[in-house]
Amino acid sequence: MKRRTSVYIDADLLAKAKEKKLNLSQLLEKAIREALKEGGSSLKTPSRRGPRVQIPPPA
């Protein structure tokens, strides 16, 4: 089951993603799955404005 949520993203990055008509939900899910495979250490941040996770473009 999927749930609605909110995320904070750089405004310029969001504008570029919208220009390319990227599916942000799919990209975020893929990035989270990859981070979890790698042990999840990149997801451990103390605040909402912690390090950014780079999401690769779809193949």
Secondary structure as UniProt FT lines:
FT   HELIX           11..19
FT   TURN            20..21
FT   HELIX           24..37
FT   TURN            38..39
FT   HELIX           41..43
FT   TURN            48..49
//
